[in-house]
Amino acid sequence: MPTQKPTDHRSIDLNVLAKVIPDTVILMNKEGEYLDIISNYGETQVPQDELIGRTVYEIGMPKPLADYFIEVIQKTISTGEIQYVEYEFPKGKQVLQYEARVIKCAEDRILAIIRNVTRLKRMEEKLKNANQKLIEIARLNSHEIRKPVASILGLLALIDENRLSMENTEIFEKISSCTAELDHVIAKIVETTHSFNT
């Protein structure tokens, strides 16, 4: 009976993973030459078959960025440590943003695991801008409302309660209580607004 060849589970897992991960995985040598690419979502700026055998200097990458990649590759190979990189790549009128993890996988080779984070960065920027607008609205509203409240509190302090009738005294106390409560609410808004900025 022929001996059944053991299944290489690691190979199967890698192939399955390569089909579902949203990242682009690139195998490169220390000169920055593309040796192999896994990209199932068309994330490479140059067609994959045109990248193999070419270096970062030959694919239209801006030279400062290409120089930076070579530095990262050489540092990864020399130290054996994972390098985390954020960079921008121009494409037409827009600038795409990427994050990459660079890992040493052989004596003179690295794996670069690259993810397009352009959409995420834009969402973060929109949320940041929206948050700043809310903070500014809260600040303006609290200050604009607090001015007349402070004036009312000041006027109430000038009134001599002893000269008021019983009915007016009750009204006065309610006005004082409500105004003080409103002032407290405004103070909490201001406090919360300041906490957003820290």
N, CA, C and O of each residue as an XYZ file, in Angstrom:
792
protein
N       0.856     -1.201      0.000
C       0.000      0.000      0.000
C       0.889      1.246      0.000
O       1.771      1.374      0.849
N       0.665      2.164     -0.942
C       1.515      3.359     -1.010
C       1.329      4.236      0.222
O       0.228      4.363      0.756
N       2.417      4.828      0.653
C       2.373      5.712      1.815
C       1.788      7.055      1.425
O       2.228      7.677      0.457
N       0.783      7.505      2.191
C       0.147      8.796      1.891
C       1.040      9.936      2.353
O       1.495      9.968      3.496
N       1.276     10.847      1.464
C       2.120     11.996      1.782
C       1.409     12.906      2.767
O       0.266     13.299      2.530
N       2.066     13.248      3.867
C       1.410     14.110      4.861
C       1.057     15.463      4.281
O       1.803     16.037      3.487
N      -0.087     15.955      4.690
C      -0.545     17.267      4.202
C       0.223     18.383      4.900
O       0.416     18.355      6.115
N       0.652     19.354      4.123
C       1.349     20.511      4.689
C       0.293     21.523      5.115
O      -0.117     22.372      4.323
N      -0.150     21.430      6.377
C      -1.216     22.303      6.877
C      -0.802     23.758      6.875
O      -1.636     24.637      6.657
N       0.470     24.030      7.113
C       0.929     25.418      7.130
C       0.747     26.058      5.765
O       0.361     27.223      5.667
N       1.025     25.297      4.705
C       0.882     25.819      3.351
C      -0.582     26.106      3.035
O      -0.912     27.127      2.432
N      -1.469     25.173      3.458
C      -2.896     25.365      3.205
C      -3.392     26.615      3.933
O      -4.108     27.432      3.353
N      -3.012     26.761      5.190
C      -3.445     27.907      5.968
C      -2.977     29.210      5.334
O      -3.722     30.190      5.294
N      -1.747     29.221      4.842
C      -1.207     30.430      4.232
C      -1.969     30.774      2.966
O      -2.271     31.943      2.726
N      -2.289     29.767      2.144
C      -3.019     30.017      0.909
C      -4.423     30.530      1.187
O      -4.908     31.435      0.508
N      -5.076     29.946      2.194
C      -6.416     30.403      2.562
C      -6.356     31.826      3.078
O      -7.174     32.664      2.701
N      -5.384     32.101      3.943
C      -5.233     33.435      4.510
C      -4.979     34.461      3.420
O      -5.512     35.570      3.466
N      -4.165     34.091      2.442
C      -3.819     35.021      1.367
C      -5.038     35.429      0.546
O      -5.042     36.493     -0.075
N      -6.083     34.579      0.540
C      -7.274     34.877     -0.250
C      -8.253     35.809      0.457
O      -9.105     36.423     -0.186
N      -8.134     35.912      1.762
C      -9.145     36.664      2.510
C      -8.628     37.932      3.179
O      -9.418     38.822      3.494
N      -7.325     38.033      3.403
C      -6.826     39.220      4.092
C      -6.907     40.434      3.168
O      -6.700     40.301      1.962
N      -7.203     41.605      3.710
C      -7.317     42.810      2.885
C      -5.965     43.452      2.583
O      -5.900     44.458      1.876
N      -4.895     42.882      3.111
C      -3.571     43.481      2.949
C      -2.890     42.993      1.672
O      -3.217     41.940      1.125
N      -1.945     43.788      1.228
C      -1.039     43.377      0.162
C       0.247     42.887      0.815
O       0.814     43.571      1.667
N       0.705     41.713      0.418
C       1.930     41.133      0.980
C       2.982     41.097     -0.124
O       2.758     40.533     -1.195
N       4.130     41.704      0.154
C       5.184     41.804     -0.856
C       6.478     41.204     -0.317
O       6.909     41.517      0.793
N       7.083     40.344     -1.115
C       8.400     39.786     -0.805
C       9.441     40.579     -1.574
O       9.357     40.708     -2.796
N      10.438     41.118     -0.847
C      11.461     41.957     -1.471
C      12.839     41.554     -0.966
O      12.980     40.968      0.108
N      13.856     41.883     -1.767
C      15.226     41.684     -1.287
C      15.773     42.997     -0.739
O      15.074     44.010     -0.710
N      17.027     42.969     -0.308
C      17.595     44.148      0.357
C      17.783     45.335     -0.585
O      17.945     46.468     -0.132
N      17.761     45.074     -1.908
C      17.880     46.167     -2.875
C      16.526     46.791     -3.190
O      16.442     47.718     -3.996
N      15.465     46.289     -2.558
C      14.144     46.833     -2.824
C      13.516     46.286     -4.087
O      12.651     46.929     -4.682
N      13.947     45.098     -4.504
C      13.394     44.470     -5.705
C      12.182     43.621     -5.331
O      12.211     42.873     -4.354
N      11.122     43.746     -6.118
C       9.903     42.967     -5.887
C      10.121     41.537     -6.371
O      10.394     41.316     -7.551
N      10.001     40.561     -5.462
C      10.213     39.154     -5.804
C       8.884     38.395     -5.931
O       8.762     37.483     -6.749
N       7.910     38.771     -5.133
C       6.603     38.127     -5.196
C       5.576     39.043     -4.548
O       5.916     39.861     -3.693
N       4.314     38.904     -4.959
C       3.244     39.765     -4.448
C       1.970     38.946     -4.272
O       1.616     38.131     -5.125
N       1.296     39.172     -3.166
C      -0.059     38.651     -2.950
C      -0.956     39.852     -2.726
O      -0.821     40.555     -1.724
N      -1.866     40.090     -3.649
C      -2.789     41.221     -3.526
C      -4.091     40.839     -4.200
O      -4.181     40.819     -5.428
N      -5.104     40.534     -3.393
C      -6.373     40.072     -3.928
C      -7.381     41.189     -4.136
O      -8.485     40.951     -4.626
N      -7.004     42.410     -3.763
C      -7.953     43.518     -3.838
C      -7.466     44.642     -4.749
O      -7.979     45.760     -4.695
N      -6.476     44.341     -5.582
C      -5.991     45.325     -6.541
C      -5.416     46.568     -5.908
O      -5.607     47.673     -6.416
N      -4.704     46.399     -4.788
C      -4.209     47.558     -4.046
C      -2.871     48.088     -4.561
O      -2.455     49.171     -4.150
N      -2.187     47.368     -5.441
C      -0.895     47.848     -5.915
C      -1.107     48.975     -6.912
O      -2.045     48.951     -7.709
N      -0.208     49.977     -6.853
C      -0.328     51.127     -7.729
C       0.111     50.810     -9.157
O      -0.239     51.534    -10.089
N       0.876     49.734     -9.331
C       1.340     49.271    -10.634
C       0.864     47.835    -10.783
O       0.896     47.089     -9.804
N       0.409     47.401    -12.000
C      -0.010     46.006    -12.184
C       1.028     45.036    -11.635
O       2.231     45.223    -11.819
N       0.544     43.994    -10.958
C       1.442     43.085    -10.250
C       2.495     42.467    -11.161
O       3.658     42.352    -10.775
N       2.099     42.070    -12.365
C       3.064     41.423    -13.254
C       4.151     42.386    -13.727
O       5.204     41.958    -14.199
N       3.892     43.689    -13.598
C       4.902     44.676    -13.976
C       5.827     45.029    -12.816
O       6.850     45.686    -13.011
N       5.468     44.593    -11.608
C       6.289     44.889    -10.437
C       7.410     43.872    -10.243
O       8.519     44.236     -9.853
N       7.126     42.613    -10.510
C       8.096     41.552    -10.265
C       9.387     41.821    -11.039
O       9.366     42.065    -12.246
N      10.504     41.772    -10.323
C      11.805     41.974    -10.941
C      12.239     43.425    -11.008
O      13.352     43.721    -11.443
N      11.352     44.354    -10.572
C      11.702     45.769    -10.579
C      11.903     46.255     -9.144
O      11.396     45.653     -8.197
N      12.639     47.337     -9.000
C      12.904     47.886     -7.672
C      11.966     49.049     -7.384
O      11.235     49.513     -8.260
N      12.002     49.508     -6.140
C      11.151     50.629     -5.744
C      11.474     51.893     -6.534
O      10.645     52.798     -6.621
N      12.677     51.960     -7.111
C      13.060     53.137     -7.889
C      12.530     53.076     -9.321
O      12.599     54.061    -10.056
N      12.001     51.915     -9.714
C      11.612     51.708    -11.112
C      10.102     51.618    -11.316
O       9.649     51.250    -12.399
N       9.324     51.947    -10.299
C       7.865     51.771    -10.420
C       7.113     53.100    -10.310
O       5.892     53.117    -10.152
N       7.849     54.210    -10.393
C       7.195     55.511    -10.308
C       7.038     56.029     -8.899
O       6.361     57.033     -8.678
N       7.654     55.359     -7.940
C       7.597     55.822     -6.559
C       8.479     57.061     -6.398
O       9.611     57.062     -6.882
N       7.996     58.112     -5.735
C       8.847     59.287     -5.511
C      10.164     58.889     -4.842
O      10.179     58.057     -3.934
N      11.267     59.485     -5.294
C      12.583     59.070     -4.808
C      12.729     59.169     -3.287
O      13.279     58.253     -2.676
N      12.253     60.255     -2.652
C      12.376     60.298     -1.187
C      11.683     59.112     -0.510
O      12.184     58.575      0.478
N      10.521     58.706     -1.051
C       9.809     57.564     -0.488
C      10.557     56.269     -0.767
O      10.630     55.394      0.095
N      11.114     56.143     -1.973
C      11.902     54.952     -2.320
C      13.137     54.847     -1.420
O      13.471     53.765     -0.937
N      13.812     55.987     -1.198
C      14.981     55.998     -0.300
C      14.581     55.560      1.102
O      15.294     54.800      1.757
N      13.442     56.046      1.547
C      12.950     55.705      2.882
C      12.674     54.204      2.990
O      13.005     53.580      3.998
N      12.066     53.625      1.947
C      11.784     52.198      1.955
C      13.075     51.376      2.018
O      13.147     50.377      2.734
N      14.076     51.796      1.276
C      15.361     51.080      1.307
C      15.951     51.133      2.708
O      16.484     50.134      3.191
N      15.864     52.285      3.369
C      16.358     52.415      4.748
C      15.621     51.461      5.683
O      16.231     50.802      6.524
N      14.290     51.398      5.522
C      13.474     50.518      6.371
C      13.830     49.053      6.119
O      13.974     48.272      7.060
N      13.970     48.686      4.838
C      14.316     47.303      4.484
C      15.663     46.913      5.086
O      15.795     45.843      5.681
N      16.653     47.774      4.932
C      17.992     47.469      5.444
C      18.012     47.422      6.969
O      18.727     46.611      7.557
N      17.224     48.293      7.614
C      17.142     48.263      9.072
C      16.471     46.980      9.556
O      16.880     46.394     10.559
N      15.440     46.553      8.837
C      14.739     45.321      9.197
C      15.681     44.126      9.092
O      15.706     43.268      9.974
N      16.454     44.076      8.013
C      17.374     42.957      7.802
C      18.510     42.975      8.820
O      18.903     41.927      9.331
N      19.036     44.161      9.113
C      20.191     44.243     10.027
C      19.809     43.997     11.477
O      20.595     43.419     12.228
N      18.611     44.426     11.889
C      18.206     44.276     13.289
C      17.324     43.062     13.541
O      17.268     42.545     14.657
N      16.632     42.608     12.491
C      15.707     41.496     12.665
C      14.412     41.908     13.348
O      13.580     41.062     13.676
N      14.245     43.202     13.560
C      13.049     43.703     14.250
C      11.985     44.142     13.245
O      12.297     44.621     12.154
N      10.718     43.967     13.640
C       9.604     44.409     12.797
C       9.578     45.937     12.759
O       9.671     46.595     13.795
N       9.454     46.481     11.578
C       9.367     47.928     11.414
C       7.933     48.308     11.036
O       7.315     47.672     10.183
N       7.419     49.350     11.682
C       6.075     49.856     11.388
C       6.208     51.178     10.649
O       6.880     52.101     11.110
N       5.558     51.252      9.500
C       5.748     52.397      8.615
C       4.391     52.980      8.212
O       3.450     52.241      7.923
N       4.302     54.298      8.196
C       3.154     55.000      7.629
C       3.683     55.885      6.506
O       4.676     56.594      6.674
N       3.011     55.836      5.368
C       3.491     56.651      4.246
C       2.334     57.021      3.327
O       1.244     56.455      3.411
N       2.599     57.986      2.447
C       1.614     58.442      1.472
C       2.138     58.178      0.067
O       3.336     58.279     -0.201
N       1.206     57.834     -0.826
C       1.595     57.546     -2.211
C       0.661     58.321     -3.136
O      -0.552     58.117     -3.099
N       1.212     59.208     -3.966
C       0.356     59.997     -4.867
C      -0.232     59.134     -5.973
O       0.461     58.311     -6.571
N      -1.519     59.330     -6.237
C      -2.190     58.629     -7.328
C      -3.127     59.608     -8.009
O      -4.206     59.905     -7.496
N      -2.716     60.107     -9.159
C      -3.511     61.116     -9.845
C      -3.599     62.377     -9.012
O      -2.579     62.929     -8.601
N      -4.826     62.838     -8.761
C      -5.031     64.051     -7.981
C      -5.156     63.790     -6.482
O      -5.197     64.727     -5.683
N      -5.215     62.521     -6.108
C      -5.362     62.211     -4.687
C      -4.084     61.605     -4.119
O      -3.210     61.142     -4.851
N      -4.006     61.622     -2.811
C      -2.873     61.033     -2.107
C      -3.406     59.908     -1.225
O      -4.225     60.140     -0.336
N      -2.936     58.699     -1.477
C      -3.374     57.541     -0.711
C      -2.456     57.340      0.488
O      -1.257     57.611      0.423
N      -3.035     56.863      1.572
C      -2.281     56.659      2.810
C      -2.209     55.168      3.139
O      -3.190     54.435      3.016
N      -1.023     54.749      3.560
C      -0.790     53.330      3.830
C      -0.087     53.132      5.167
O       0.619     54.010      5.663
N      -0.304     51.954      5.727
C       0.456     51.479      6.879
C       1.109     50.166      6.467
O       0.506     49.354      5.766
N       2.339     49.969      6.904
C       3.055     48.749      6.532
C       3.820     48.188      7.720
O       4.353     48.927      8.548
N       3.861     46.862      7.780
C       4.720     46.160      8.733
C       5.760     45.410      7.914
O       5.416     44.647      7.012
N       6.999     45.625      8.221
C       8.092     45.032      7.455
C       8.804     44.013      8.340
O       9.269     44.339      9.432
N       8.881     42.776      7.853
C       9.382     41.664      8.654
C      10.507     40.951      7.906
O      10.392     40.699      6.707
N      11.575     40.630      8.595
C      12.662     39.867      7.999
C      12.235     38.409      7.867
O      11.758     37.808      8.830
N      12.406     37.838      6.665
C      12.000     36.445      6.457
C      13.136     35.569      5.936
O      12.978     34.352      5.840
N      14.281     36.172      5.597
C      15.467     35.429      5.162
C      16.671     36.333      5.379
O      16.538     37.468      5.835
N      17.834     35.819      5.050
C      19.057     36.579      5.321
C      19.065     37.936      4.639
O      19.544     38.920      5.203
N      18.530     37.985      3.421
C      18.527     39.269      2.691
C      17.153     39.572      2.102
O      17.048     40.239      1.073
N      16.083     39.073      2.766
C      14.742     39.293      2.233
C      13.779     39.720      3.342
O      13.953     39.399      4.518
N      12.763     40.453      2.913
C      11.742     40.904      3.871
C      10.358     40.673      3.294
O      10.176     40.545      2.083
N       9.391     40.625      4.195
C       7.980     40.648      3.812
C       7.415     41.992      4.245
O       7.575     42.394      5.397
N       6.764     42.676      3.339
C       6.083     43.923      3.668
C       4.577     43.665      3.596
O       4.046     43.325      2.539
N       3.903     43.831      4.725
C       2.454     43.642      4.791
C       1.832     45.036      4.811
O       1.963     45.776      5.786
N       1.161     45.376      3.725
C       0.731     46.755      3.486
C      -0.785     46.855      3.458
O      -1.464     46.024      2.856
N      -1.307     47.884      4.119
C      -2.756     48.098      4.154
C      -3.076     49.537      3.764
O      -2.458     50.483      4.253
N      -4.049     49.680      2.879
C      -4.535     51.006      2.483
C      -5.455     51.527      3.587
O      -6.518     50.959      3.839
N      -5.041     52.606      4.238
C      -5.826     53.170      5.345
C      -6.368     54.552      4.984
O      -6.731     55.333      5.864
N      -6.419     54.844      3.694
C      -6.884     56.158      3.242
C      -8.277     56.473      3.756
O      -8.516     57.552      4.300
N      -9.208     55.522      3.582
C     -10.591     55.740      4.013
C     -10.665     55.929      5.524
O     -11.387     56.797      6.015
N      -9.914     55.108      6.256
C      -9.908     55.207      7.716
C      -9.377     56.561      8.169
O      -9.948     57.184      9.064
N      -8.285     57.021      7.556
C      -7.690     58.305      7.922
C      -8.650     59.459      7.625
O      -8.740     60.419      8.390
N      -9.362     59.351      6.505
C     -10.315     60.405      6.147
C     -11.478     60.435      7.128
O     -11.954     61.505      7.508
N     -11.934     59.244      7.536
C     -13.004     59.181      8.527
C     -12.548     59.765      9.856
O     -13.296     60.487     10.516
N     -11.313     59.447     10.247
C     -10.764     59.994     11.489
C     -10.700     61.512     11.429
O     -11.004     62.196     12.407
N     -10.300     62.036     10.267
C     -10.193     63.485     10.109
C     -11.574     64.136     10.172
O     -11.736     65.199     10.771
N     -12.575     63.489      9.547
C     -13.936     64.018      9.593
C     -14.476     64.023     11.018
O     -15.107     64.989     11.447
N     -14.224     62.931     11.753
C     -14.678     62.849     13.140
C     -13.986     63.904     14.002
O     -14.601     64.512     14.878
N     -12.706     64.104     13.736
C     -11.945     65.107     14.484
C     -12.501     66.507     14.221
O     -12.662     67.303     15.146
N     -12.792     66.796     12.953
C     -13.339     68.108     12.602
C     -14.732     68.308     13.194
O     -15.064     69.386     13.687
N     -15.551     67.232     13.136
C     -16.902     67.316     13.704
C     -16.839     67.532     15.210
O     -17.628     68.293     15.769
N     -15.898     66.859     15.861
C     -15.741     67.008     17.310
C     -15.321     68.433     17.666
O     -15.809     69.008     18.640
N     -14.418     68.993     16.875
C     -13.968     70.366     17.110
C     -15.115     71.354     16.945
O     -15.220     72.324     17.695
N     -15.981     71.103     15.955
C     -17.134     71.988     15.734
C     -18.101     71.913     16.904
O     -18.637     72.931     17.342
N     -18.327     70.676     17.419
C     -19.222     70.514     18.566
C     -18.662     71.217     19.802
O     -19.400     71.837     20.567
N     -17.353     71.111     19.980
C     -16.707     71.780     21.105
C     -16.880     73.293     20.998
O     -17.169     73.969     21.985
N     -16.699     73.816     19.774
C     -16.821     75.264     19.564
C     -18.264     75.723     19.778
O     -18.504     76.778     20.365
N     -19.231     74.922     19.297
C     -20.653     75.256     19.495
C     -20.992     75.279     20.984
O     -21.652     76.196     21.471
N     -20.521     74.238     21.706
C     -20.786     74.167     23.150
C     -20.152     75.345     23.882
O     -20.745     75.909     24.801
N     -18.937     75.711     23.464
C     -18.231     76.827     24.110
C     -18.961     78.141     23.885
O     -19.166     78.918     24.818
N     -19.355     78.386     22.625
C     -20.048     79.630     22.306
C     -21.404     79.707     22.998
O     -21.769     80.738     23.563
N     -22.146     78.598     22.945
C     -23.467     78.585     23.579
C     -23.380     78.820     25.079
O     -24.148     79.596     25.647
N     -22.430     78.135     25.711
C     -22.309     78.263     27.166
C     -21.944     79.683     27.567
O     -22.477     80.210     28.544
N     -21.033     80.311     26.815
C     -20.620     81.673     27.153
C     -21.726     82.691     26.851
O     -21.944     83.632     27.614
N     -22.420     82.486     25.725
C     -23.484     83.412     25.353
C     -24.648     83.354     26.347
O     -25.244     84.378     26.680
N     -24.960     82.151     26.810
C     -26.061     81.994     27.770
C     -25.642     82.460     29.157
O     -26.452     82.999     29.912
N     -24.377     82.250     29.486
C     -23.944     82.569     30.850
C     -23.951     84.070     31.120
O     -24.137     84.495     32.261
N     -23.754     84.858     30.095
C     -23.727     86.313     30.297
C     -25.034     86.823     30.892
O     -25.003     87.472     31.938
N     -26.198     86.555     30.263
C     -27.450     87.055     30.871
C     -27.758     86.388     32.210
O     -28.346     87.011     33.094
N     -27.368     85.134     32.360
C     -27.596     84.453     33.641
C     -26.812     85.148     34.742
O     -27.325     85.361     35.841
N     -25.564     85.502     34.443
C     -24.737     86.204     35.425
C     -25.352     87.559     35.771
O     -25.311     88.002     36.919
N     -25.927     88.208     34.747
C     -26.575     89.503     34.991
C     -27.791     89.346     35.897
O     -28.008     90.156     36.798
N     -28.582     88.302     35.657
C     -29.769     88.058     36.489
C     -29.360     87.785     37.933
O     -29.964     88.306     38.871
N     -28.306     86.945     38.098
C     -27.821     86.646     39.451
C     -27.345     87.908     40.159
O     -27.558     88.086     41.358
N     -26.691     88.787     39.385
C     -26.211     90.037     39.959
C     -27.360     90.938     40.395
O     -27.302     91.553     41.460
N     -28.407     91.014     39.572
C     -29.572     91.841     39.915
C     -30.340     91.272     41.108
O     -30.823     92.014     41.963
N     -30.442     89.942     41.151
C     -31.126     89.317     42.278
C     -30.417     89.610     43.591
O     -31.049     89.754     44.638
N     -29.110     89.694     43.519
C     -28.321     89.957     44.727
C     -28.562     91.369     45.259
O     -28.349     91.652     46.438
N     -29.015     92.255     44.352
C     -29.244     93.647     44.770
C     -30.619     93.850     45.419
O     -30.866     94.863     46.073
N     -31.501     92.876     45.226
C     -32.861     93.028     45.758
C     -32.885     92.740     47.258
O     -32.316     91.758     47.736
N     -33.549     93.613     47.966
C     -33.693     93.443     49.422
C     -34.949     92.612     49.690
O     -36.074     93.090     49.543
N     -34.726     91.348     50.089
C     -35.859     90.446     50.325
C     -36.788     90.940     51.442
O     -37.979     90.628     51.455
N     -36.235     91.704     52.363
C     -37.052     92.176     53.502
C     -38.160     93.132     53.063
O     -39.155     93.298     53.769
N     -37.989     93.754     51.906
C     -38.984     94.725     51.440
C     -40.008     94.097     50.497
O     -40.895     94.792     50.003
N     -39.897     92.796     50.242
C     -40.822     92.124     49.346
C     -42.015     91.571     50.120
O     -41.906     91.210     51.292
N     -43.153     91.514     49.438
C     -44.318     90.876     50.036
C     -44.077     89.375     50.082
O     -43.147     88.870     49.454
N     -44.915     88.662     50.827
C     -44.757     87.223     50.948
C     -44.849     86.553     49.579
O     -44.070     85.657     49.257
N     -45.821     87.008     48.777
C     -45.997     86.426     47.444
C     -44.779     86.689     46.573
O     -44.294     85.783     45.895
N     -44.280     87.918     46.586
C     -43.101     88.264     45.786
C     -41.848     87.559     46.290
O     -40.952     87.234     45.511
N     -41.792     87.326     47.595
C     -40.644     86.614     48.158
C     -40.578     85.202     47.601
O     -39.497     84.715     47.272
N     -41.730     84.538     47.492
C     -41.761     83.187     46.928
C     -41.316     83.192     45.472
O     -40.554     82.327     45.040
N     -41.804     84.183     44.717
C     -41.405     84.315     43.306
C     -39.904     84.568     43.205
O     -39.211     83.986     42.371
N     -39.425     85.444     44.068
C     -38.000     85.779     44.086
C     -37.157     84.537     44.356
O     -36.145     84.306     43.694
N     -37.586     83.736     45.339
C     -36.829     82.526     45.685
C     -36.819     81.516     44.537
O     -35.809     80.854     44.297
N     -37.957     81.399     43.823
C     -38.022     80.482     42.690
C     -37.115     80.948     41.552
O     -36.417     80.153     40.921
N     -37.146     82.260     41.310
C     -36.270     82.812     40.260
C     -34.797     82.576     40.622
O     -33.994     82.172     39.781
N     -34.467     82.833     41.873
C     -33.091     82.638     42.334
C     -32.665     81.185     42.201
O     -31.560     80.887     41.746
N     -33.566     80.272     42.609
C     -33.258     78.846     42.548
C     -33.071     78.374     41.106
O     -32.114     77.664     40.798
N     -33.990     78.772     40.226
C     -33.914     78.362     38.816
C     -32.682     78.935     38.124
O     -32.025     78.258     37.334
N     -32.382     80.192     38.434
C     -31.213     80.832     37.827
C     -29.923     80.168     38.295
O     -29.002     79.961     37.505
N     -29.861     79.837     39.578
C     -28.680     79.158     40.120
C     -28.520     77.773     39.493
O     -27.408     77.336     39.198
N     -29.651     77.090     39.295
C     -29.614     75.763     38.668
C     -29.134     75.865     37.228
O     -28.325     75.053     36.778
N     -29.635     76.867     36.504
C     -29.204     77.084     35.126
C     -27.723     77.414     35.066
O     -27.013     76.941     34.179
N     -27.260     78.220     36.001
C     -25.837     78.568     36.057
C     -24.988     77.319     36.295
O     -23.900     77.186     35.736
N     -25.490     76.407     37.125
C     -24.770     75.155     37.400
C     -24.687     74.288     36.141
O     -23.645     73.696     35.857
N     -25.791     74.217     35.389
C     -25.811     73.435     34.146
C     -24.808     73.999     33.144
O     -24.069     73.256     32.497
N     -24.795     75.318     33.028
C     -23.857     75.964     32.098
C     -22.418     75.684     32.518
O     -21.556     75.430     31.677
N     -22.168     75.732     33.818
C     -20.822     75.443     34.329
C     -20.392     74.027     33.970
O     -19.227     73.794     33.648
N     -21.339     73.070     34.023
C     -21.029     71.687     33.659
C     -20.715     71.576     32.166
O     -19.838     70.811     31.765
N     -21.440     72.345     31.345
C     -21.165     72.353     29.901
C     -19.756     72.859     29.635
O     -19.012     72.272     28.850
N     -19.398     73.958     30.299
C     -18.064     74.532     30.133
C     -17.001     73.534     30.579
O     -15.981     73.363     29.910
N     -17.242     72.878     31.708
C     -16.284     71.897     32.230
C     -16.103     70.734     31.260
O     -14.983     70.286     31.014
N     -17.228     70.246     30.707
C     -17.163     69.145     29.746
C     -16.448     69.563     28.475
O     -15.657     68.797     27.924
N     -16.722     70.783     28.003
C     -16.056     71.296     26.823
C     -14.550     71.370     27.015
O     -13.790     71.006     26.118
N     -14.117     71.837     28.176
C     -12.682     71.914     28.458
C     -12.056     70.528     28.517
O     -10.906     70.353     28.115
N     -12.804     69.534     29.016
C     -12.246     68.169     29.109
C     -12.012     67.586     27.728
O     -11.116     66.758     27.560
N     -12.812     68.003     26.706
C     -12.606     67.517     25.340
C     -11.278     68.009     24.777
O     -10.655     67.338     23.954
N     -10.856     69.172     25.222
C      -9.637     69.775     24.680
C      -8.368     69.259     25.326
O      -7.271     69.508     24.825
N      -8.503     68.543     26.433
C      -7.305     68.040     27.141
C      -7.005     66.613     26.758
O      -6.039     66.031     27.253
